[in-house]
Amino acid sequence: MAVLAFSVALSPPRSRAGLLTQRLGTFSGISCSRRTPMIRAEVKYVNGEEAKRLVDEEGYSILDIRDKTQFDRAHIKSCRHIPLFIENNDNDFGTIVKRTIHNNFVGTLFGLPFTKLNPDFVQAVKSQFPSDSKLLVVCQEGLRSAVAASQLESEGFQNISCLTSGLTSIKPGTFESAGTVELQNAGKAGLVTIQGKISVVLGTVLICAFLLITLFPDQAEKILQMNP
């Protein structure tokens, strides 16, 4: 009786997950390979006192990302200014309509310009700071700095801190500043700067009207019945 001998090539056992990955790759025609996940540094959020310590003791550079209007009103003397938003002077129809509405309402009330995201923000920061720089990102209220920090972190910056609640939360004298107002007031402009005076005037008028009607009802009635 003839005996047939077969040579069997033994291969190391594979896990089910490995076999499934191979089969999916073969089926789709795409070679599957393992990817090494990119490790990102966590953005730190600090208060005014901690921010001062980072600058004085750990060599952090201050990056002010506010728009030019707020920066000109007040800023930390030692900072670098690279705005996350720039004034929007585009002349397409949609932008003109939005700018007109903004200027008539938000612009008048808060003195804020009509802005758009700065497309060159990240590149401008890269041109002034290497990716291993220690950066303290600041804005007026703390919202824009969080957005800016996220963009920079995704571009490889590893040592980023943000000022929680922004320059509004900074106590006077914490940082040496320049400008026409205190750092915490740089976001105030337009009608909101005189809203206190308006409230006092309106309150005085209402109180006088109430006293007139209460103490001198006959005279008040005659005044109300007077024709212009």
C-alpha positions as CSV (number, residue, x, y, z in Angstrom):
1,M,0.0,0.0,0.0
2,A,1.4,3.3,-1.1
3,V,1.6,5.9,1.5
4,L,1.3,9.5,0.4
5,A,3.1,12.1,2.6
6,F,2.0,15.6,2.6
7,S,4.1,18.5,3.9
8,V,2.1,20.9,5.9
9,A,3.4,24.4,6.5
10,L,2.6,25.5,10.0
11,S,1.9,29.2,10.7
12,P,1.6,30.8,14.1
13,P,-2.0,31.1,15.3
14,R,-3.8,34.3,14.8
15,S,-6.5,36.0,16.9
16,R,-10.0,36.3,15.7
17,A,-9.6,40.1,15.6
18,G,-6.4,39.8,13.5
19,L,-8.1,37.4,11.0
20,L,-11.1,39.7,10.7
21,T,-8.9,42.7,10.0
22,Q,-7.1,40.7,7.3
23,R,-10.3,39.5,5.7
24,L,-11.8,43.0,5.7
25,G,-8.6,44.4,4.2
26,T,-8.6,41.8,1.5
27,F,-12.2,42.2,0.7
28,S,-12.0,46.0,0.4
29,G,-8.7,45.9,-1.5
30,I,-7.1,48.1,1.2
31,S,-4.1,47.1,3.2
32,C,-4.8,47.4,6.9
33,S,-2.0,48.4,9.2
34,R,-1.8,49.5,12.8
35,R,-1.7,53.2,13.5
36,T,0.1,54.8,16.4
37,P,-2.3,57.3,18.1
38,M,-1.0,60.9,18.4
39,I,-0.7,62.0,22.0
40,R,-1.9,65.5,22.6
41,A,-1.1,67.7,25.6
42,E,-4.0,68.9,27.7
43,V,-4.8,72.6,27.7
44,K,-4.6,74.0,31.2
45,Y,-7.0,76.6,32.5
46,V,-5.7,78.9,35.2
47,N,-6.9,81.9,37.2
48,G,-5.3,85.3,37.4
49,E,-2.9,84.5,40.2
50,E,-1.7,81.2,38.6
51,A,-1.4,83.0,35.2
52,K,0.9,85.6,36.9
53,R,3.0,82.8,38.4
54,L,3.3,81.0,35.0
55,V,4.6,84.2,33.4
56,D,7.0,85.2,36.2
57,E,8.3,81.8,37.3
58,E,7.9,79.4,34.4
59,G,8.6,81.7,31.5
60,Y,5.2,81.6,29.7
61,S,4.7,84.1,26.9
62,I,1.3,85.9,26.8
63,L,-0.6,85.6,23.6
64,D,-3.5,88.1,23.4
65,I,-6.0,86.9,20.7
66,R,-8.7,89.6,21.1
67,D,-9.7,91.8,18.2
68,K,-7.8,95.1,17.6
69,T,-10.5,97.3,19.2
70,Q,-10.3,95.6,22.6
71,F,-6.6,95.3,22.4
72,D,-6.2,99.0,21.8
73,R,-8.4,99.9,24.8
74,A,-6.2,97.9,27.2
75,H,-3.6,95.1,27.1
76,I,-0.8,93.5,29.1
77,K,2.4,95.3,28.1
78,S,4.5,92.1,27.7
79,C,2.0,90.3,25.5
80,R,2.1,89.4,21.8
81,H,-1.1,90.3,19.8
82,I,-2.4,87.9,17.2
83,P,-6.2,88.2,16.8
84,L,-8.3,85.2,16.4
85,F,-11.0,87.3,14.7
86,I,-10.4,90.2,12.3
87,E,-12.7,92.9,11.1
88,N,-14.9,91.7,8.2
89,N,-14.8,94.2,5.4
90,D,-16.1,91.8,2.7
91,N,-18.4,93.4,0.2
92,D,-20.7,90.5,-0.9
93,F,-24.4,91.1,-0.4
94,G,-24.9,88.7,2.5
95,T,-22.0,90.2,4.4
96,I,-23.2,93.8,3.8
97,V,-26.6,92.9,5.2
98,K,-25.2,91.1,8.3
99,R,-22.7,94.0,8.9
100,T,-25.5,96.6,8.8
101,I,-27.6,94.7,11.2
102,H,-24.6,94.1,13.5
103,N,-23.6,97.8,13.5
104,N,-27.1,99.0,14.2
105,F,-27.6,96.8,17.2
106,V,-24.6,94.9,18.7
107,G,-22.2,97.5,17.5
108,T,-24.1,100.4,19.0
109,L,-24.8,98.7,22.3
110,F,-21.4,97.1,22.9
111,G,-19.1,99.0,20.6
112,L,-17.9,95.7,18.9
113,P,-16.8,95.6,15.3
114,F,-18.2,93.1,12.8
115,T,-15.6,90.4,12.6
116,K,-14.7,87.1,11.0
117,L,-12.4,84.2,11.9
118,N,-8.8,85.1,11.0
119,P,-7.7,82.5,8.4
120,D,-4.0,83.2,9.1
121,F,-4.2,82.9,12.9
122,V,-2.3,79.6,13.3
123,Q,0.3,80.4,10.7
124,A,0.9,83.8,12.4
125,V,1.4,82.1,15.7
126,K,3.8,79.6,14.2
127,S,5.8,82.4,12.7
128,Q,6.4,83.9,16.1
129,F,6.5,80.9,18.4
130,P,8.1,77.4,18.0
131,S,5.7,74.5,18.9
132,D,7.5,73.9,22.2
133,S,6.8,77.4,23.4
134,K,5.0,78.0,26.7
135,L,1.9,80.1,25.8
136,L,-0.6,81.7,28.1
137,V,-3.6,82.5,25.8
138,V,-5.9,85.3,26.9
139,C,-9.0,87.1,25.6
140,Q,-11.6,89.3,27.3
141,E,-14.1,86.7,28.6
142,G,-12.3,83.4,28.2
143,L,-14.3,81.9,25.3
144,R,-12.2,82.9,22.3
145,S,-9.0,81.8,24.1
146,A,-10.4,78.3,24.5
147,V,-11.1,78.1,20.7
148,A,-7.6,79.5,19.9
149,A,-6.0,77.0,22.3
150,S,-7.8,74.1,20.7
151,Q,-6.6,75.2,17.3
152,L,-3.0,75.6,18.4
153,E,-3.0,72.3,20.3
154,S,-4.2,70.4,17.2
155,E,-1.3,72.0,15.3
156,G,1.3,70.6,17.7
157,F,1.7,73.2,20.4
158,Q,2.2,71.2,23.7
159,N,2.4,73.8,26.4
160,I,-0.7,75.9,26.4
161,S,-2.6,77.5,29.3
162,C,-5.8,79.6,29.1
163,L,-6.9,82.4,31.4
164,T,-10.2,81.2,32.9
165,S,-12.9,83.9,32.5
166,G,-10.5,86.1,30.6
167,L,-9.0,89.5,31.4
168,T,-12.4,90.5,32.9
169,S,-11.5,88.4,35.9
170,I,-8.0,89.9,36.4
171,K,-7.5,92.0,39.6
172,P,-6.2,95.5,38.9
173,G,-2.4,95.6,39.2
174,T,-1.9,91.8,38.5
175,F,-0.2,92.6,35.2
176,E,1.3,95.9,34.0
177,S,-1.0,97.2,31.3
178,A,-1.2,99.8,28.7
179,G,-4.3,101.6,27.2
180,T,-7.1,104.0,28.1
181,V,-9.0,101.7,30.5
182,E,-8.3,98.9,33.0
183,L,-7.9,95.4,31.6
184,Q,-11.1,94.2,33.0
185,N,-13.1,97.0,31.3
186,A,-11.6,96.7,27.8
187,G,-14.7,94.8,26.6
188,K,-17.0,97.6,27.6
189,A,-17.9,100.2,25.0
190,G,-21.0,101.7,23.3
191,L,-24.2,102.4,25.2
192,V,-23.3,99.8,27.9
193,T,-20.7,102.2,29.2
194,I,-23.4,104.8,30.1
195,Q,-26.2,102.4,30.9
196,G,-25.7,103.3,34.6
197,K,-26.3,107.0,34.0
198,I,-29.3,106.2,31.8
199,S,-30.8,104.1,34.6
200,V,-30.3,106.8,37.1
201,V,-32.0,109.4,34.9
202,L,-34.9,107.1,34.1
203,G,-35.2,106.1,37.8
204,T,-35.3,109.8,38.9
205,V,-38.0,110.6,36.3
206,L,-40.2,107.7,37.5
207,I,-39.8,108.5,41.1
208,C,-40.7,112.2,40.5
209,A,-43.8,111.1,38.5
210,F,-44.8,108.7,41.3
211,L,-44.5,111.4,43.9
212,L,-46.4,113.9,41.8
213,I,-49.3,111.5,41.2
214,T,-49.3,110.4,44.9
215,L,-49.0,113.9,46.6
216,F,-50.6,116.1,44.0
217,P,-53.2,114.0,42.1
218,D,-55.2,117.0,40.9
219,Q,-52.2,118.8,39.4
220,A,-51.0,115.5,37.9
221,E,-54.4,115.0,36.2
222,K,-54.3,118.5,34.8
223,I,-50.8,117.9,33.4
224,L,-51.8,114.6,31.8
225,Q,-54.8,116.3,30.2
226,M,-52.8,119.1,28.7
227,N,-52.7,119.1,24.9
228,P,-49.3,119.6,23.2
